[in-house]
Amino acid sequence: MAHTITDECITCGTCADVCPEGAISEGDEVYTIDAQKCTDCATCVDECPVSAIQPAS
């Protein structure tokens, strides 16, 4: 299951910097996660300073 980034994202880029798969990129308003690349490692979840990354539902 991939993760998603909520509107709480402050576009700091921390998640993209730590993603080992390169699945996170800057979107128009918030960063986005490519579900095809995401391996559900949750590294981004642990590093997000505002808890804006959640498991996809």
N, C-alpha and C positions, 0 to 999 in steps of 0.2 A: 504494500500500500504506500503510495507516495504521500508526501506532506504538501500542505498548501500554506501560503502566506496571506495573512489577514490584512484588513485595512489599518491595523495597528502599526504596520511597518513604517519605520522612520527613514527608510532608504539609506541606512548607514553602510550597507555592503558587507557587514561582518559575515553573514551567512554565505555569500558567494565566495568569500575568501577562504572559508574553511571546508567547503563542500569538496570531498575527495573525487566526486564523479563529474564535477563541472556542470551540475544540473541546474544551478541557480543563475539567473541573469536579471539585469535591470529591466523592469517593465516601464510602462508609461507613468504609473503613479506609485507602484510598489514593486518589489522584486517578485519574480515568478519562478516556479519550480517546474522543470520539464519532467513530467511523470514517467516518460520512457527511460530517462537516465537515472532517476532517483532510485536508490537501493534501500531506502528506509533505514539508513544508519543512524539517523537522529542527531548527527553532529551539529547540524544547523540549529536544531531545537535547543540544545544545551548552550550554544553560543549567542543566541539572539538576546540582546539586552532588554527588549520590551515584550518578550514572549509572544511574538506575532506569528510563530510557525506552529501549526497544528496538524495532527494526522488527518488525511483526507477522509471524508465520510462517504 
